[in-house]
Every structure is written in structure tokens, then in C-alpha cells.
Amino acid sequence: MEILGSTFDDSVFEESRNRVSAAVLPTYEPKLCEPLWFCHNENIEDALQEQKTLKYRGDLAYMRKQYQLALDEYKSCLSLVPGGNTSVKRDVLEAIARCYCHLGRKEEALNVCERLRIEVSNTCHLTCLLQLELSIHEHYRDLTNSISSLQQLCCLHPYHTWHWLNLAKSYQRLLESDSRPERSKHFHPNRTEKEHDKKSTTNNILELKAIMCFIRTRLLIDILRIQQFSFVLENSQRALQDIEEALHVLQPEEKTLQTISEVMAEDLNPEKMREETQDGESLSGLYIKDFDERWWNKLHTKLQEIAVLSIHRTLEVLI
């Protein structure tokens, strides 16, 4: 017994199949471009196509180290980028900054960085900006500002091994440059003694900061290399070897090493490290502690407390 409405007419499905088969699908024809087509693309009416063409020309000139030509192409491209297309705009501005850097126009390169900073809206943007500033400072061998950029990168990405290692090496290079003997034409006993004391204090701080960053790098590698293999593991092992050699040169006391390791390991919890990722996070409401406030001040206070305690113990023994 059939229930009313429970059966279907087969013709309904046949018509559906016929309609699909009868439909004419458009054929796909991929666009073919000749090598370096953008170099010969003149009299372009479409603004978007012209923008792409100028960008490709700039990239080619930059690759060929024709930085002035690349700069001109990038500037022309920038004038065609719509205001709402922030990703392309940031890409072109970064390229312009790099061209200025290679052309010896450092201030103009840094001015472009400031322009990019105004439009930073998330951690990825800020990371790219800091790395751009770092590359400019390193190009001009400006160690002080290179260290500042690396400190900000370490604050933004506290578990990034290579930022810490680069910061440690930068401190070491700055320490080596400050430790070079200087010749003075005019000898002034009092002033020389004060300058010597000030320089000695500065060098001690640089040495401690270098050790601190090397230790932090070693701690991070020890945690992360369990998950590493192949060339990544080889890079970590080479880094550990470099760290051991650097610490051998700096020769910190065992007690100092232990204190630094304790302080720098306080926030290194593997579970927390996996959860606390800031990639792409909005900067609104994001609080990033200052480098000295987060690590150096804490370590410096701890070392001072240990030094004072050691003096008290020595006095007690003498009394």
C-alpha cells in the first residue's frame, strides 16, 4: 500500500540530469606571460595593472642592485596604491626604506619606518617594522640602536631563540668596541680616573647583559630542541657551541651564572610558551613591558642583594 505523496516521478530526476549535462561550462584558458613582460608593458590603461607592473619593475631593479631605479619605480607604484590596501602599501614602503638604506640615505629610510609605525595595527606589522629598523641600523653598524631594536623584538617575542642570541652577540660586540684602548692627546689625571671608573661600570653592565642573553638563549634551546630535528637541530647545536665559547671568554663566576639562570628561567614554562603566542594579535590593549623592566632590573637587583649578603657574611667572619 502506497502512502499518498510517498512516490516520486522518475522524470523529475531525468530532467535534472539533462539540465546539468546540457549546461555549457566555460573553458579555462590560463594567461601566458613572457619572461620580464612587465618591462615592455607600456601605455597601460588599467590602474591596478600599472601598479603591479611598477612593483615588479622595482623588485627586478632592486634584485639587480639598481637601487635608484628601484626607488623611482616603487614611488610611482605607491602613488597608485589605494588607501585601503594596507598590505601592498606597507610592502612598497618597506621596499622604499631599503632602497634609501642602500643609497646611503639613512635618515630618509628611518623616516619611512616612522611612517610605517603610525599604521602598525598588530604584532606581525610591529615585528616586520622592528626587523626593518634592525636591518638599517646593522647596515650602518649602529650597535646601540641595533640593540634597542633587538630588545623590543625580545619583549614582543620573549621565546624567540634567535632574537636573544643576536642580542647577546650585539652586547658582546659593543663590549669589545668599548674595551679598545683609547689614546688621549691631553692627559688630565682626575678626569681620566673618573672616565675610567665610568667606563669600567659600563663594561661590567654590558658584560652582565651579554651573559644574561646567552643564558636565556641556552635555556630556550634546551626546552625547544626536544622537538627539533634535521638542520634545525644542527643550528641549535651550533648555537650552543657558540654560547659555550662566548661564556668561556666572558668568564662569569659560577654563582653569578646560577643566579642569572634562575632569573632568566622564571617565565620559561613549556605549557605557557605553547599557549602564549602573539602572532597577528591586535596592539590595542596589548601591554609590552620594557626590556630593562622585565629582565635586567630584576637581575640587577638580585645580584646586588647577593653581593650585599656576601659582604655581611664576610664582616661577620672577620668580627
C-alpha positions as CSV (number, residue, x, y, z in Angstrom):
1,M,0.0,0.0,0.0
2,E,1.4,3.3,-1.1
3,I,1.0,6.4,1.1
4,L,-0.2,9.4,-0.7
5,G,2.7,11.6,-1.8
6,S,5.4,9.0,-0.9
7,T,6.4,8.2,-4.5
8,F,8.4,10.3,-7.0
9,D,8.2,10.5,-10.7
10,D,11.5,9.4,-12.2
11,S,11.1,12.1,-14.9
12,V,11.9,14.7,-12.3
13,F,15.4,13.3,-11.8
14,E,15.9,12.8,-15.5
15,E,15.2,16.4,-16.3
16,S,17.6,17.5,-13.6
17,R,20.4,15.3,-15.1
18,N,19.6,16.6,-18.5
19,R,19.8,20.2,-17.4
20,V,23.2,19.7,-15.9
21,S,24.6,17.9,-18.9
22,A,23.1,20.4,-21.3
23,A,24.8,23.4,-19.5
24,V,27.9,24.6,-21.4
25,L,30.8,25.1,-19.0
26,P,33.3,27.9,-19.9
27,T,36.7,26.6,-20.9
28,Y,39.6,27.7,-18.7
29,E,42.4,29.4,-20.6
30,P,45.4,30.3,-18.4
31,K,47.1,33.7,-19.1
32,L,50.5,33.2,-20.5
33,C,53.2,35.9,-19.8
34,E,56.5,36.2,-21.5
35,P,59.6,36.5,-19.3
36,L,60.0,40.1,-18.0
37,W,56.7,41.0,-19.6
38,F,56.4,43.9,-17.2
39,C,59.5,45.6,-18.7
40,H,57.8,46.1,-22.0
41,N,54.3,46.8,-20.8
42,E,53.6,50.4,-21.9
43,N,50.5,52.5,-22.2
44,I,48.6,50.6,-19.5
45,E,45.0,51.9,-19.1
46,D,44.1,49.8,-16.0
47,A,45.4,51.4,-12.8
48,L,45.7,48.1,-10.9
49,Q,47.7,46.5,-13.8
50,E,50.0,49.6,-13.9
51,Q,50.5,49.3,-10.1
52,K,51.6,45.7,-10.4
53,T,53.8,46.4,-13.4
54,L,55.7,49.2,-11.5
55,K,56.1,47.0,-8.4
56,Y,57.6,44.1,-10.5
57,R,59.9,46.6,-12.2
58,G,61.0,47.9,-8.8
59,D,61.6,44.4,-7.5
60,L,63.7,43.5,-10.6
61,A,65.8,46.7,-10.2
62,Y,66.3,46.0,-6.5
63,M,67.4,42.4,-7.2
64,R,69.9,43.8,-9.7
65,K,71.1,46.3,-7.1
66,Q,69.9,49.3,-9.2
67,Y,68.6,51.0,-6.1
68,Q,67.9,54.4,-7.5
69,L,65.9,53.0,-10.4
70,A,64.1,50.7,-7.9
71,L,63.3,53.7,-5.7
72,D,61.7,55.6,-8.6
73,E,59.6,52.6,-9.6
74,Y,58.4,52.0,-6.0
75,K,57.5,55.7,-5.6
76,S,55.4,55.6,-8.8
77,C,53.8,52.4,-7.6
78,L,53.0,53.9,-4.2
79,S,51.1,56.8,-5.8
80,L,48.7,54.2,-7.4
81,V,48.1,52.1,-4.3
82,P,44.5,52.6,-2.9
83,G,44.4,54.0,0.6
84,G,42.5,50.9,1.9
85,N,45.1,48.4,0.5
86,T,47.4,48.5,3.6
87,S,49.2,45.3,2.8
88,V,50.6,46.4,-0.6
89,K,51.2,49.9,0.8
90,R,53.3,48.5,3.7
91,D,55.2,46.2,1.3
92,V,56.1,49.1,-1.1
93,L,57.0,51.5,1.8
94,E,59.4,48.8,3.2
95,A,61.0,48.4,-0.2
96,I,61.4,52.2,-0.4
97,A,63.1,52.2,3.0
98,R,65.5,49.5,2.0
99,C,66.4,51.5,-1.2
100,Y,67.1,54.6,0.8
101,C,69.3,52.5,3.1
102,H,71.4,51.1,0.3
103,L,71.7,54.6,-1.3
104,G,73.3,55.9,1.9
105,R,70.2,58.0,2.9
106,K,69.8,56.7,6.4
107,E,67.6,59.4,7.8
108,E,65.1,59.1,4.9
109,A,65.0,55.3,5.5
110,L,64.2,55.8,9.2
111,N,61.6,58.5,8.3
112,V,59.8,55.8,6.2
113,C,60.0,53.5,9.2
114,E,58.2,56.1,11.3
115,R,55.6,56.4,8.6
116,L,55.1,52.6,8.8
117,R,55.0,52.8,12.6
118,I,51.9,55.1,12.5
119,E,50.0,52.5,10.6
120,V,51.0,49.5,12.7
121,S,47.9,47.6,13.9
122,N,49.0,44.2,15.0
123,T,52.1,42.3,16.3
124,C,53.0,41.0,12.8
125,H,53.2,44.6,11.5
126,L,55.3,45.6,14.5
127,T,57.7,42.6,14.1
128,C,58.3,43.5,10.4
129,L,58.9,47.1,11.3
130,L,61.4,46.3,14.1
131,Q,63.2,43.9,11.8
132,L,63.4,46.6,9.1
133,E,64.8,49.1,11.6
134,L,67.3,46.5,12.8
135,S,68.5,45.8,9.2
136,I,69.0,49.6,8.6
137,H,71.0,50.0,11.9
138,E,73.1,46.9,11.2
139,H,73.8,48.2,7.7
140,Y,75.3,51.3,9.2
141,R,77.0,49.4,12.1
142,D,75.0,51.3,14.6
143,L,75.3,48.9,17.6
144,T,73.4,51.0,20.1
145,N,70.2,51.3,18.0
146,S,70.6,47.7,16.8
147,I,70.4,46.6,20.5
148,S,67.4,48.8,21.0
149,S,65.5,47.1,18.1
150,L,66.5,43.7,19.4
151,Q,65.4,44.4,22.9
152,Q,62.0,45.4,21.5
153,L,61.8,42.2,19.5
154,C,62.7,40.1,22.6
155,C,59.9,41.9,24.5
156,L,57.4,41.2,21.8
157,H,58.6,37.6,21.3
158,P,60.1,36.6,24.6
159,Y,60.6,32.9,23.5
160,H,62.3,33.6,20.1
161,T,65.7,32.0,20.4
162,W,67.5,33.8,17.7
163,H,66.5,37.3,18.8
164,W,68.1,36.6,22.1
165,L,71.2,35.2,20.5
166,N,71.6,38.2,18.2
167,L,71.1,40.5,21.2
168,A,73.8,38.7,23.2
169,K,76.2,38.9,20.3
170,S,75.4,42.6,19.8
171,Y,76.2,43.3,23.5
172,Q,79.4,41.3,23.1
173,R,80.5,43.4,20.1
174,L,79.6,46.6,21.9
175,L,81.7,45.5,24.9
176,E,84.6,44.6,22.6
177,S,84.4,48.0,20.9
178,D,84.3,49.9,24.2
179,S,87.2,47.9,25.6
180,R,89.6,49.0,22.9
181,P,92.4,51.2,24.3
182,E,92.0,54.9,23.6
183,R,94.8,57.4,23.2
184,S,94.3,60.9,24.6
185,K,96.4,63.9,23.4
186,H,95.8,65.8,26.7
187,F,96.3,64.0,29.9
188,H,94.1,65.0,32.8
189,P,94.6,62.8,35.9
190,N,91.3,63.5,37.7
191,R,89.1,63.4,34.6
192,T,90.9,60.2,33.3
193,E,90.2,58.4,36.6
194,K,86.5,59.3,36.6
195,E,86.2,58.3,32.9
196,H,87.9,55.1,33.7
197,D,85.5,54.3,36.6
198,K,82.5,55.2,34.4
199,K,83.8,53.1,31.5
200,S,84.5,50.2,33.9
201,T,81.0,50.3,35.2
202,T,79.5,50.4,31.7
203,N,81.6,47.5,30.6
204,N,80.5,45.4,33.7
205,I,76.9,46.1,32.8
206,L,77.4,45.2,29.1
207,E,79.2,42.0,30.2
208,L,76.3,41.0,32.5
209,K,73.7,41.8,29.8
210,A,75.6,39.7,27.3
211,I,75.9,36.8,29.7
212,M,72.2,37.2,30.6
213,C,71.1,36.9,26.9
214,F,73.5,34.0,26.2
215,I,72.0,32.1,29.2
216,R,68.4,32.9,28.1
217,T,69.2,31.6,24.6
218,R,70.7,28.4,26.1
219,L,67.7,27.8,28.3
220,L,65.3,28.3,25.3
221,I,67.3,25.9,23.1
222,D,67.3,23.3,25.9
223,I,63.5,23.4,26.0
224,L,62.8,23.6,22.3
225,R,65.4,21.2,20.8
226,I,63.4,18.2,22.1
227,Q,61.0,18.9,19.2
228,Q,63.7,19.7,16.7
229,F,65.5,17.5,14.1
230,S,67.5,17.8,10.9
231,F,69.1,21.1,10.1
232,V,67.0,22.9,12.7
233,L,68.6,20.8,15.4
234,E,72.1,21.3,13.8
235,N,71.6,25.0,14.0
236,S,70.7,24.8,17.7
237,Q,73.7,22.6,18.5
238,R,76.0,25.1,16.7
239,A,74.4,27.9,18.7
240,L,75.0,26.1,21.9
241,Q,78.7,25.7,21.0
242,D,79.0,29.4,20.2
243,I,77.4,30.2,23.6
244,E,79.8,28.0,25.5
245,E,82.7,29.7,23.7
246,A,81.4,33.1,24.4
247,L,80.8,32.3,28.1
248,H,84.4,30.9,28.3
249,V,85.7,34.3,27.0
250,L,83.5,36.3,29.4
251,Q,84.4,34.0,32.4
252,P,81.5,34.7,34.7
253,E,81.6,33.3,38.2
254,E,79.7,30.1,38.9
255,K,77.5,31.8,41.5
256,T,76.7,34.6,39.0
257,L,75.8,32.0,36.3
258,Q,73.5,30.2,38.7
259,T,71.7,33.5,39.7
260,I,71.3,34.6,36.1
261,S,69.9,31.2,35.1
262,E,67.3,31.3,37.9
263,V,66.1,34.8,37.0
264,M,66.0,34.2,33.2
265,A,64.2,30.8,33.6
266,E,61.3,32.2,35.8
267,D,58.9,32.6,32.9
268,L,60.1,29.6,30.8
269,N,57.3,27.1,31.3
270,P,56.8,24.9,28.2
271,E,53.0,24.9,28.6
272,K,52.9,28.6,28.9
273,M,55.2,29.0,26.0
274,R,52.9,27.0,23.7
275,E,49.8,29.0,24.8
276,E,51.3,32.5,24.8
277,T,51.6,33.3,21.1
278,Q,51.1,36.9,19.9
279,D,51.3,36.4,16.1
280,G,48.8,38.7,14.5
281,E,47.4,39.9,17.8
282,S,46.0,43.4,17.8
283,L,48.1,46.0,19.6
284,S,45.1,47.6,21.2
285,G,45.1,46.5,24.8
286,L,48.4,44.7,24.4
287,Y,50.9,45.7,27.1
288,I,54.6,45.0,26.3
289,K,57.0,45.6,29.2
290,D,60.2,47.4,28.7
291,F,63.2,45.2,28.4
292,D,65.0,46.5,31.5
293,E,61.8,46.5,33.5
294,R,61.1,42.9,32.6
295,W,64.6,41.3,32.9
296,W,67.6,43.5,33.6
297,N,66.3,45.4,36.6
298,K,65.1,42.2,38.3
299,L,68.5,40.5,37.6
300,H,70.5,43.6,38.7
301,T,68.5,43.8,42.0
302,K,69.1,40.1,42.7
303,L,72.8,40.4,42.1
304,Q,73.1,43.4,44.3
305,E,71.3,41.6,47.1
306,I,73.7,38.7,46.8
307,A,76.7,41.0,46.9
308,V,75.5,42.8,50.0
309,L,74.7,39.5,51.7
310,S,78.2,38.2,50.8
311,I,79.8,41.4,52.3
312,H,77.8,41.0,55.6
313,R,78.8,37.4,55.9
314,T,82.5,38.3,55.3
315,L,82.3,41.0,58.0
316,E,80.7,38.5,60.4
317,V,83.5,36.1,59.9
318,L,86.1,38.9,60.5
319,I,84.4,40.1,63.6
